[in-house]
Amino acid sequence: MGRAELFIRYMLLALMLVISIGPFVWQLSTSFKGPLDDIYSFPPSFIPADFTVENYAAVTRTIPVIKYAWHSLLIASGSVVTNVFFATLAGYAFGVMKFRFKGFFLALILSTLLLPAEVTLTEYPRHWGPLTAWLGARGWTFRLSSWGPGMVWLGAT
């Protein structure tokens, strides 16, 4: 590979970097612009003249972003802890214990890893729908709103 070909490859990589990261940088810089800045100017200005963080404060006053982030953290943490726990138990069973159809069950568990997560989430209404409807009729809808996805991921492990 010659130097000219290497230079062309790096230039193409730099162009792809600008194309893929450029909109994110513009969006981030636009979020810090104040009401006096023109966000639709061409060519776009990446450094705001009227720098402000009031836009983020307005969003957190309008939308409960902290609550959503907290729920996401709870769901993600619960999913990681249950996956590690059950994977440890299954790994011990398949690595140390001897039982009939061990190869079949190992192949069955490994074959489920080939399925994308969306396939397992499509089963949510069928399995949890009747329970959610029954509890929702008794006033438990708000409480299940944050625990429902966690139960799905717990069942998926």
N, C-alpha and C positions, 0 to 999 in steps of 0.2 A: 504494500500500500504506500503510495507516494505521498509527499507532503501536500501537494495540491488537493488530492482526494481527501486526506485527513482534514485539511482546512475547510473544504466544502461540507464535510460531515458535521464538523463543529458549528459552522454557520447555520446549517439546517437545524441542528439541535437548539441553537440560540434562538432562531426564528420560532420554533415550536414552543420554546419556553415563554417567549413574549406573547405568543398567541394564547397559550393556556393560562398563564399567570396574569397577563395584562388586565383582563376584565375584573379579576379579583382585586388587584391593586387599585384600579379605578373605583370600584365599588367601595372599598375601604376608605379611600381618600374622600369620596363623595359623602360618606357618612359623617365625616368630621367637618364638612362645610356648613357655614351659617346661612341664614336666610338671605344675605346680601350676595352670596356667591352664585354664579350662573353654572348650574350643573350640566347644562346642555351645550356648552360652548364647544367649538371645533377649531382646532384640535383640543382635546380635553386637557385641563390643567390638573395635575396630580397633587399639587401643594395648595391647600386651601388658604385663601387670603383672610377669611374670617373664621379662624379655628374655634370649634366649640364641641363640647360633649353633651350638649343639651338634647341632641337627637336621641342619644341612648337613654337619657333620663326620661324623655317623653315616652319612649317605647316601654320602659319598665313601669311607668305609671299607667299605661294603657293596657298592656298585656302582662299577665303574671309570669314573666320569664324566669324568675328565680324559682318559683314553684314548679315550673315545667322542668327546669334543670335538675332540681332536687328529685323529682319523680324519675327522671331519666337515670340519675345516679343510683337510686334505689333499685330500679329494674335491672340495670347493668350489673350492679354489685351482687344482687341476688342470683342473677343468671350465672355469673362467674363462680360464685361460691358453690352453688348446687352442681354446676358442671364439673368442677374440680372434685367435689366430694363423690359424686356418682361415678366419674371416670376413674377415680382411685379405686373404688370398690370393684368396678368391672375389670380394671387392669390387674388387680390382685387375683381375682377369680380366674381370669384367663391365663395369667402367668404362672400361678402356683398350684391351683386346684386341678384335680383330674376328675372329669365327669363325661358322661355320654353326650354325643353330639356337640362336643366342644368346638370343633371346626365349623360346623353348621351355624352355631350361634355367633361365633366370631365373624363369619362371613356375613351373616344377617346384620350385625351391628355395623360392620364396616361398609356394607352396601347402603345403609341409610345416610352415610356421610356424603354419598354421591348426589343426594337430593338437595336442592337449594332450600334455604330457610323458608321461602315463600310457600313452598309446598306444604310444610308442616303448619304454617299459620292459616292456611285455608280451612283447616279442620276446626278452627276456633268456634265458629257459630254452631257447628253440629254437636260438639262436645259440651261447650260451656253455655250455649244459648239457652237451653231449657233451665239450667240452674240460675243464670242471670235473670231470666224472665220471672222465675218463681220468686227469687229474692227481691227483684225490682218491684214486684207487686206488693211486697211487704215493707217498702221504704228503704231498701239497702242499696239502691242504685248508686248513690254518691260514694259509699264506702267501697263498692266493687270497682269504681272507675279507675282507681290506681292499682288495685290488686289483681284485676282481671288479666292484664298482660303478663304479670309475674307468674300467675298460675299456669298460663299457657307455656311459658318458657320452662317452668319447673316440670311440667308434664312432658315437654319435648326432650328433656335430658334423659 
